[in-house]
Amino acid sequence: MATKPLNTVYRPTHDEAARQGFVTALKGFLNGPLEASLAEHYEHELEPAFVEKHGHKPRDRHEGTDAFAGDHLYQLWGSAVYASQDLMWDSLNETCSRLLPEFEARRLALAAGSTLGTLELDDTLAIPDPIREVEIHRQPGGYFGRPGDDTLRQGMDYLGTGEMYMAAKGFAEQGQAGKPGMGRFLLSALRRRFPEFQPAAILDVGCGAGIQTVAYKQAFPEADVSGVDLSQPFLKFAHVWAEDQGLAIHYRQADARDTGFADESFDLVISHILFHETWHDVLPGIMQEAHRLLKPGGIFFNGDTPFQPARLSMQQQVTNHWQVVNNGEPFWTGYADTDMREALIDAGFSQDQVFADYEPLGAGERFIFGGVKASS
């Protein structure tokens, strides 16, 4: 067995950290000051030109995109954002390739011994299109990896992007890699709404690499905590990650619409950024499954991006739509256009027991939505 848990092993060298720091700063500039300049440019130049030509302001993101088409500042922003995504994966590749043998040794040692939690994989599970074919975030190999690669590489890459985003927010020096900050944020939002709630069985649906799942077990150590995801590479990583921290978490490869758990198995079904990373056509099935899995009085609780069009300026709608078309966020639009209250009610939650609102997070916010299953 490895003498050190993997969250202490994941550390970029000085040069790797310098390159990753540059990419982080570049992304911060593109998504901050340069987007602010683009918004001002739209207000003073592009929108008036569109009105002069069409007799009205752009009415949606498609007309807004037409207003930006051909503009040099918009083209500069888009090409730079695209290049910064390539640079992110390139700079992470150095760290992950260097550390992969140590991660793999830990995985193999774990497989040869006893474990606290469990890992159920299903080689026959059909990964639905279009998710199967998409490289979300343009991650090389996507969430399902390259054919024949059964290593922890996909999870390591995902961990690395999380560390870069944490660095961009100034949290990189505050502890070990992979701290489940968003999971803890969701739990704080949950406690504010339901201060007396003490779940005994928790399901993290769309758990990915399991980084946030750790927070739920740490917060409720006596609870039975499970995670489900379509991605076999992510689940392999999640299992090792949890075991290294002494946490008994049970992971299962399954479709979120058909998890295989019995009716009324959980007090809490929770997700983080699941819905903007899955095809909107499957959203009703996921919500119906969550309702089936909850015990009476159980809670369905989700946190995701706050980019609903009604809350965004036209410039923001256009730049977000650009991400959908060009930068590995193809499911974002369907999620953002969905009325979550209506979707929850359609899934079986009572109208007076659903919620969909916004929770402050630093200088921004997160969209929090879900419902309480009616007591029998």
Backbone torsions as a table, in degrees:
resi	resn	phi	psi	omega
1	MET	NA	145.5	178.2
2	ALA	-64.9	144.9	-179.0
3	THR	-79.0	-21.0	-178.7
4	LYS	-123.7	138.7	175.7
5	PRO	-67.1	154.2	-171.7
6	LEU	-65.8	-25.3	179.3
7	ASN	-70.5	-14.9	172.2
8	THR	-93.3	-18.2	-179.6
9	VAL	-78.3	-34.0	-175.4
10	TYR	-72.0	99.0	177.9
11	ARG	-145.8	119.7	173.7
12	PRO	-65.2	148.6	170.6
13	THR	-69.5	174.9	179.3
14	HIS	-56.3	-48.7	-177.0
15	ASP	-69.4	-39.4	176.9
16	GLU	-61.8	-43.8	179.7
17	ALA	-63.5	-36.4	179.3
18	ALA	-65.2	-44.1	179.1
19	ARG	-65.7	-44.0	179.2
20	GLN	-66.0	-34.6	176.3
21	GLY	-64.0	-38.5	177.1
22	PHE	-62.7	-45.4	-179.3
23	VAL	-63.5	-40.8	178.6
24	THR	-61.3	-44.6	179.0
25	ALA	-65.4	-39.1	178.2
26	LEU	-61.9	-46.5	178.6
27	LYS	-61.6	-39.4	177.8
28	GLY	-62.0	-39.3	178.1
29	PHE	-67.4	-43.9	-177.7
30	LEU	-65.8	-39.5	-177.4
31	ASN	-87.1	-6.7	179.7
32	GLY	-113.6	-94.5	-175.9
33	PRO	-57.1	-40.5	-178.0
34	LEU	-70.2	-40.0	175.9
35	GLU	-64.2	-35.3	177.3
36	ALA	-63.5	-39.8	176.5
37	SER	-65.4	-37.8	179.1
38	LEU	-65.4	-38.7	178.3
39	ALA	-64.1	-41.9	178.4
40	GLU	-66.1	-40.1	178.5
41	HIS	-62.9	-40.2	177.8
42	TYR	-63.1	-46.7	-176.8
43	GLU	-61.6	-41.1	-171.9
44	HIS	-94.7	-22.1	-174.2
45	GLU	-122.7	-55.9	-169.0
46	LEU	-74.9	-44.6	178.8
47	GLU	-62.8	-47.0	177.2
48	PRO	-58.6	-37.4	178.8
49	ALA	-66.0	-38.6	178.4
50	PHE	-65.8	-42.2	179.5
51	VAL	-62.9	-41.7	179.4
52	GLU	-62.1	-36.6	-177.2
53	LYS	-80.4	-37.5	-170.4
54	HIS	-111.5	-13.9	179.4
55	GLY	83.7	6.4	177.5
56	HIS	-158.2	161.9	175.5
57	LYS	-73.5	157.6	174.2
58	PRO	-55.5	133.3	-174.1
59	ARG	-97.4	-15.7	178.2
60	ASP	-154.6	179.7	-175.2
61	ARG	-65.0	-25.9	-179.8
62	HIS	-72.3	-46.6	174.7
63	GLU	-66.0	-35.3	176.6
64	GLY	-62.0	-40.0	177.1
65	THR	-63.0	-37.3	175.9
66	ASP	-61.7	-36.7	179.6
67	ALA	-65.6	-32.1	-179.2
68	PHE	-86.7	-20.3	-173.4
69	ALA	-55.6	131.8	178.1
70	GLY	84.2	-7.1	-179.2
71	ASP	-77.5	134.0	-173.8
72	HIS	-68.5	-38.1	180.0
73	LEU	-66.9	-40.3	176.7
74	TYR	-63.5	-41.4	178.3
75	GLN	-66.0	-38.1	176.3
76	LEU	-62.7	-47.9	179.3
77	TRP	-57.7	-49.3	-177.1
78	GLY	-62.4	-45.9	-178.9
79	SER	-65.5	-36.4	-179.7
80	ALA	-71.0	-39.4	176.9
81	VAL	-63.4	-43.5	179.2
82	TYR	-61.1	-45.5	179.8
83	ALA	-64.7	-37.4	-179.3
84	SER	-65.1	-30.6	177.0
85	GLN	-68.4	-41.3	174.5
86	ASP	-61.4	-43.1	179.9
87	LEU	-63.4	-36.3	178.4
88	MET	-59.9	-50.4	-178.7
89	TRP	-67.8	-36.5	178.3
90	ASP	-63.4	-43.5	-178.0
91	SER	-71.2	-34.8	176.4
92	LEU	-67.9	-30.8	-177.7
93	ASN	-57.3	-37.5	-179.6
94	GLU	-61.5	-48.7	-178.2
95	THR	-67.0	-47.2	-175.9
96	CYS	-66.9	-38.6	178.2
97	SER	-65.9	-38.6	179.8
98	ARG	-66.8	-39.4	-174.7
99	LEU	-91.5	-10.3	-175.3
100	LEU	-55.0	-43.7	-179.9
101	PRO	-58.5	-37.8	179.4
102	GLU	-69.5	-39.2	176.3
103	PHE	-64.6	-41.4	-179.1
104	GLU	-66.9	-38.7	177.1
105	ALA	-60.9	-38.7	178.5
106	ARG	-66.9	-41.3	179.2
107	ARG	-61.8	-45.0	-177.8
108	LEU	-68.2	-37.3	177.6
109	ALA	-65.5	-39.0	179.5
110	LEU	-64.8	-41.2	-178.9
111	ALA	-63.5	-24.8	-177.3
112	ALA	-88.1	-7.0	-177.1
113	GLY	-121.8	-167.0	178.3
114	SER	-89.4	155.4	-176.9
115	THR	-130.5	159.0	176.9
116	LEU	-80.1	-44.3	178.8
117	GLY	-102.7	-167.9	-177.6
118	THR	-132.9	160.2	177.2
119	LEU	-136.7	114.7	178.6
120	GLU	-110.8	114.6	178.3
121	LEU	-110.2	151.2	-177.2
122	ASP	-130.9	98.5	-178.8
123	ASP	-67.9	-14.6	-179.4
124	THR	-93.7	-4.8	-176.9
125	LEU	-65.1	126.7	178.1
126	ALA	-84.0	119.5	177.5
127	ILE	-81.2	121.1	-173.6
128	PRO	-72.5	147.0	168.7
129	ASP	-78.9	150.4	2.5
130	PRO	-89.0	1.6	-175.5
131	ILE	-60.5	-38.0	-176.9
132	ARG	-58.8	-33.0	-172.7
133	GLU	-95.6	-1.9	-171.8
134	VAL	-98.3	135.2	170.1
135	GLU	-95.4	87.4	-178.3
136	ILE	-61.6	137.6	-173.7
137	HIS	63.0	10.1	-174.3
138	ARG	61.0	28.8	175.9
139	GLN	-65.5	125.6	179.0
140	PRO	-55.7	123.1	-176.8
141	GLY	85.9	-6.5	179.0
142	GLY	62.7	-158.4	-179.0
143	TYR	-84.5	-5.3	-174.7
144	PHE	-113.4	-1.7	172.6
145	GLY	79.8	175.1	178.8
146	ARG	-89.2	148.1	179.4
147	PRO	-54.3	131.5	177.1
148	GLY	85.4	-4.9	-179.4
149	ASP	-97.5	108.8	179.5
150	ASP	-109.5	22.3	-179.5
151	THR	-83.3	-178.5	177.8
152	LEU	-87.4	13.4	-171.3
153	ARG	-59.1	-43.5	-176.6
154	GLN	-63.1	-40.3	177.2
155	GLY	-67.1	-37.2	176.6
156	MET	-62.9	-43.8	178.2
157	ASP	-60.3	-43.4	-179.5
158	TYR	-65.0	-41.6	175.2
159	LEU	-58.1	-43.8	-177.8
160	GLY	-62.2	-40.0	178.1
161	THR	-65.2	-37.4	177.1
162	GLY	-61.3	-40.9	178.7
163	GLU	-64.8	-36.7	178.4
164	MET	-67.5	-40.5	177.6
165	TYR	-65.6	-37.5	176.4
166	MET	-63.1	-40.6	178.2
167	ALA	-62.0	-38.3	179.9
168	ALA	-63.6	-25.6	179.7
169	LYS	-96.2	4.0	175.9
170	GLY	85.0	17.9	-176.0
171	PHE	-107.6	8.0	-169.8
172	ALA	-67.7	-25.1	-175.8
173	GLU	-98.3	12.9	-172.3
174	GLN	-102.4	35.3	174.2
175	GLY	133.7	-164.6	-176.2
176	GLN	-72.7	162.6	179.7
177	ALA	-64.6	150.6	172.4
178	GLY	73.4	27.4	175.7
179	LYS	-63.0	132.3	-172.9
180	PRO	-82.4	63.1	-174.8
181	GLY	-61.0	-40.5	-178.2
182	MET	-72.4	-33.3	175.3
183	GLY	-63.5	-41.6	178.3
184	ARG	-67.1	-36.7	175.9
185	PHE	-61.6	-45.2	179.2
186	LEU	-61.5	-40.5	179.4
187	LEU	-65.9	-36.3	177.1
188	SER	-65.9	-38.5	176.4
189	ALA	-66.5	-37.9	177.4
190	LEU	-62.9	-44.0	-177.6
191	ARG	-66.8	-34.5	178.5
192	ARG	-64.6	-35.0	-179.7
193	ARG	-84.4	-32.9	-175.3
194	PHE	-135.2	72.2	-171.6
195	PRO	-62.8	-24.1	-177.7
196	GLU	-95.7	0.6	-172.5
197	PHE	-72.9	128.9	179.0
198	GLN	-134.4	86.6	-177.1
199	PRO	-70.3	140.3	176.1
200	ALA	-98.8	-18.5	179.4
201	ALA	-140.9	125.3	-172.9
202	ILE	-127.1	137.5	173.8
203	LEU	-122.0	122.4	172.7
204	ASP	-93.8	107.0	-174.8
205	VAL	-94.9	130.1	-171.1
206	GLY	69.3	47.2	-171.4
207	CYS	-72.4	-14.6	178.9
208	GLY	59.9	-131.7	-177.5
209	ALA	-82.0	5.0	172.3
210	GLY	79.4	10.8	-177.5
211	ILE	-63.4	-45.2	-177.6
212	GLN	-80.6	-25.6	179.4
213	THR	-57.2	-34.9	178.7
214	VAL	-55.2	-39.9	-178.1
215	ALA	-61.1	-36.4	-176.2
216	TYR	-70.6	-37.9	176.8
217	LYS	-71.2	-38.5	178.5
218	GLN	-65.2	-37.6	-178.7
219	ALA	-74.1	-33.3	-178.4
220	PHE	-128.1	73.1	-172.1
221	PRO	-62.4	-24.2	179.6
222	GLU	-86.0	-9.7	-177.7
223	ALA	-78.0	152.3	171.0
224	ASP	-85.8	115.4	-173.5
225	VAL	-113.6	129.2	178.6
226	SER	-127.1	158.2	174.6
227	GLY	-137.0	140.5	176.0
228	VAL	-125.9	146.4	177.4
229	ASP	-160.3	158.5	175.0
230	LEU	-76.8	-26.2	-169.9
231	SER	-84.5	112.2	175.9
232	GLN	-64.1	-44.2	177.8
233	PRO	-59.3	-40.7	179.1
234	PHE	-64.7	-41.9	-177.8
235	LEU	-67.1	-36.2	175.5
236	LYS	-60.8	-43.1	177.4
237	PHE	-64.5	-46.7	-177.2
238	ALA	-57.9	-40.3	-178.6
239	HIS	-63.1	-48.2	179.4
240	VAL	-64.2	-41.8	-178.5
241	TRP	-59.6	-44.3	179.9
242	ALA	-69.3	-43.9	-179.1
243	GLU	-61.4	-39.1	-179.8
244	ASP	-63.5	-21.4	178.7
245	GLN	-102.6	12.3	175.5
246	GLY	70.0	31.7	-175.1
247	LEU	-114.5	129.8	178.4
248	ALA	-88.5	94.7	177.7
249	ILE	-120.2	139.6	-175.3
250	HIS	-107.8	116.6	-176.6
251	TYR	-107.3	141.3	-179.2
252	ARG	-138.4	132.1	173.2
253	GLN	-81.7	116.6	-177.7
254	ALA	-163.2	158.4	172.8
255	ASP	-75.1	135.0	-179.0
256	ALA	-63.4	-16.1	176.7
257	ARG	-85.7	-12.9	-175.6
258	ASP	-153.6	78.4	-170.9
259	THR	-79.0	-20.9	-178.3
260	GLY	87.3	-3.2	175.3
261	PHE	-79.8	156.9	-179.3
262	ALA	-73.1	159.6	175.0
263	ASP	-53.9	143.1	173.2
264	GLU	53.8	48.0	-178.7
265	SER	-91.1	-17.9	-169.4
266	PHE	-131.7	148.9	172.0
267	ASP	-88.1	-29.9	-178.5
268	LEU	-136.2	124.5	168.2
269	VAL	-112.7	122.2	-170.4
270	ILE	-131.7	150.2	175.2
271	SER	-146.8	151.7	174.2
272	HIS	-127.6	122.7	-179.7
273	ILE	50.6	28.2	175.6
274	LEU	-70.8	-45.5	-164.5
275	PHE	-76.3	-23.6	176.3
276	HIS	-88.8	1.2	177.6
277	GLU	-118.7	22.0	174.9
278	THR	-138.7	153.5	-174.3
279	TRP	-64.2	133.8	-173.0
280	HIS	-63.5	-22.7	178.8
281	ASP	-65.5	-24.0	-178.9
282	VAL	-91.6	-7.6	-177.4
283	LEU	-55.6	-46.7	179.5
284	PRO	-58.2	-40.1	-179.5
285	GLY	-65.7	-37.5	178.0
286	ILE	-64.6	-43.5	-179.3
287	MET	-68.2	-38.3	177.0
288	GLN	-64.5	-39.0	178.4
289	GLU	-66.2	-40.8	177.5
290	ALA	-60.1	-43.5	178.8
291	HIS	-61.9	-41.9	178.9
292	ARG	-62.6	-40.1	-174.2
293	LEU	-74.9	-22.8	-175.2
294	LEU	-78.2	141.4	169.2
295	LYS	-72.5	156.8	174.0
296	PRO	-54.3	130.6	-175.7
297	GLY	87.1	-4.8	178.9
298	GLY	-73.3	162.8	-171.9
299	ILE	-120.7	133.5	170.1
300	PHE	-101.6	120.5	-170.0
301	PHE	-136.9	124.6	-173.2
302	ASN	-135.9	142.1	173.4
303	GLY	-123.8	135.8	-178.0
304	ASP	-153.4	-176.1	-175.6
305	THR	-68.5	143.1	-175.8
306	PRO	-95.3	47.5	-171.1
307	PHE	-107.8	39.6	174.6
308	GLN	-66.2	135.1	-172.6
309	PRO	-54.7	-36.2	-176.9
310	ALA	-63.1	-18.6	-178.3
311	ARG	-98.5	-1.4	-172.8
312	LEU	-111.5	146.5	169.9
313	SER	-67.4	165.1	179.0
314	MET	-62.6	-39.8	178.7
315	GLN	-60.3	-42.0	178.8
316	GLN	-67.1	-37.8	177.1
317	GLN	-61.9	-40.0	-179.0
318	VAL	-68.7	-45.4	-178.3
319	THR	-69.2	-34.3	174.6
320	ASN	-66.9	-39.9	177.7
321	HIS	-64.3	-35.2	175.7
322	TRP	-59.9	-41.5	178.6
323	GLN	-60.9	-39.0	179.4
324	VAL	-62.7	-44.4	-174.5
325	VAL	-77.8	-35.4	-166.6
326	ASN	-118.8	-16.2	-165.4
327	ASN	-131.8	36.5	169.7
328	GLY	77.1	30.5	176.2
329	GLU	-128.7	51.9	-169.1
330	PRO	-70.3	-14.8	-175.8
331	PHE	-100.9	-1.8	-174.4
332	TRP	-60.7	-46.0	-174.0
333	THR	-62.5	-46.3	-179.9
334	GLY	-60.2	-40.9	177.1
335	TYR	-63.7	-49.3	-174.5
336	ALA	-65.0	-29.2	-178.8
337	ASP	-84.7	-5.9	-175.5
338	THR	-84.5	134.5	172.4
339	ASP	-80.9	101.4	-172.9
340	MET	-67.2	-35.2	176.7
341	ARG	-59.0	-47.3	-179.8
342	GLU	-63.7	-41.2	180.0
343	ALA	-64.3	-39.2	179.0
344	LEU	-66.2	-42.3	178.1
345	ILE	-63.8	-42.1	178.0
346	ASP	-61.5	-28.7	-178.8
347	ALA	-81.0	-6.9	176.7
348	GLY	118.4	-5.8	178.4
349	PHE	-79.0	141.6	-178.7
350	SER	-68.4	146.1	-177.0
351	GLN	-57.9	-36.3	-178.3
352	ASP	-85.3	3.2	-179.2
353	GLN	-118.8	12.2	177.9
354	VAL	-107.1	156.7	178.8
355	PHE	-144.9	148.8	177.2
356	ALA	-158.0	99.2	-178.1
357	ASP	-149.5	-168.8	-169.0
358	TYR	-121.4	136.1	-177.3
359	GLU	-114.8	127.3	178.6
360	PRO	-60.2	141.1	176.7
361	LEU	-145.1	103.5	-176.8
362	GLY	59.8	-129.2	177.8
363	ALA	-85.0	-2.9	-178.2
364	GLY	-120.8	-143.2	-177.7
365	GLU	-161.2	168.5	174.7
366	ARG	-129.0	149.1	177.3
367	PHE	-87.7	121.4	-178.3
368	ILE	-114.8	125.9	-179.2
369	PHE	-147.1	154.6	179.5
370	GLY	165.6	-158.9	-178.3
371	GLY	-166.8	164.3	175.9
372	VAL	-107.2	130.7	179.0
373	LYS	-74.7	131.0	-177.6
374	ALA	-60.6	141.5	176.8
375	SER	-71.9	144.9	-178.1
376	SER	-70.1	NA	NA
